[in-house]
């Protein structure tokens, strides 16, 4: 299935978080913090939203940091995705 976001929406997939600490201790899933770094999977076209012209500044394949409580999570074909607004993107990771 292919996801096509609308307007200023971005589909992202979480970058895997570390399962061990720097000293080698194992962290169970319940103790791991939700990652805020993700890969961009699909990008909407932008356009006029609430009377403002929105130009998309992220592209497919970019790695981004986004707001902690942003977006909605979906499971499609066994994969977990999050759909966020471009305004929830804090930075690109280069």
Phi, psi and omega in degrees: 000139180253131178266130178235101181289152180256153175053241185261024182271152180227134175262127182232160176230130183300143171279135183303135179271162180290137178262355177228156177278174179299331180272000175099005179283138179283133176254119176293158183305322181294336182266348181280139178281146178299126182292144179247014177248136184209161174263138178280125182260322180207151183228136176289177184273350185080215179117195180269118181232122184054037177080005180243139176283122180251120176255129182283129183249357174253155181229160177302133181098344177294148171258130185231161167250138182224166182302143187302317184254022183278151168084176179235135182266140179222147175246116182231126181052038177081000179252143178266129178231158174233136176250123182233167172273153178300328180294344177276351178283127181267323183194158170265143177259120182259000000 
